[in-house]
Amino acid sequence: MLPVIIPRRSTSRRLSSLVLSACMSLAGLSVPASLAAQRSGLDDARTAVLDASLPTAPAPGADAQVTAAPAQSSSADSPAPQDQPTVSKPPENAPVSPGDKQTKRILGILPNFRAVSADEKLPPETVKEKLIDATEDSFDYSSIFVPAALAGYSMARKATPQFHQGAAGYGRYFWHSAVDQTSENYMVEFIYPALTHEDGRYYTLGHGGFMKRTGYALSRAVVTRTDSGNETFNFSEVLGAGSSAGLSNLYYPSATRTLGNTGTQWGLDVGIDAAVFVFREFWPDINRHVFRNKYSDAPVQK
């Protein structure tokens, strides 16, 4: 047998401490704190040695928790499904309604260049644009219709007997009416608006009852807008029509150059313009309800 070598110093200390504690326990005395600490240290050391020597077993369900964790995190990161609203698409061949808009011509013939659709805002016109408006209304191919109608009316009531009747008389009535219309257009739409900074275009009201819209249209003969958008007295219409009536005395027979005839012509010009304003006000409604937007400027998809 091999001899067992035990260190003397450490062994003697341990034996002496054990003997001392045993004696004191038999005698009924308490063990000093230093000896108790040494004993607890020895117990802890033995426990640690035993724990290190035994194999550690994994806790039940640990692997399941580890593998389940990524699945939980992925489900937490992904947003919850939501019900998406269903958006219905219009048919590809559905017609596009142009709406209640003013057109460049009424019935495809009569000029309507100065009419502005309801609730439409436009920049102020320049002097050049006002000149273009007057020129278009005076020399458009459709500008012969109003003088032709007025010539027939004047001839029927023999307004100017010096013109006589028949084809020659109608011709005289016609060219006088054409000159009257041209001079009034330039006075009302170009010369006076350029001097007074007024906007001679007709702005459609487009809403309200029949009487309200009719009253609004008739009032435009004496009320208009300035270039800055404010309402003002329609100097362009009233003074322009009066100037045109006074200018007509230069080419009418001398017997008709009276104050009464001039006033009658003045009132006739203002009245015709007021009637045109009423027709312009309701033209979008007539075009929509009667003609089904047949005379629309916007192309309709088919």
Secondary structure, 3 states (H helix, E strand, C coil): CCCCCCCHHHHHHHHHHHHHHHHHHHHCCCCCHHHHHHHHHHHHHHHHHHHHHCCCCCCCCHHHHHHHHHHHHHHHHCCCCCCCCCCCCCCCCCCCCCCCCCCCEECCCEECCCEECCCCCCCCCCHHHHHHHHHHHHHCHHHHHHHHHHHHHHHHCCCCHHHCCHHHHHHHHHHHHHHHHHHHHHHHHHHHHHHHCEECCEECCCCCCHHHHHHHHHHCCCEEEECCCCEEECHHHHHHHHHHHHHHHHCCCHHHCCHHHHHHHHHHHHHHHHHHHHHHHHHHHHHHHCCCCCCCCCCCCC
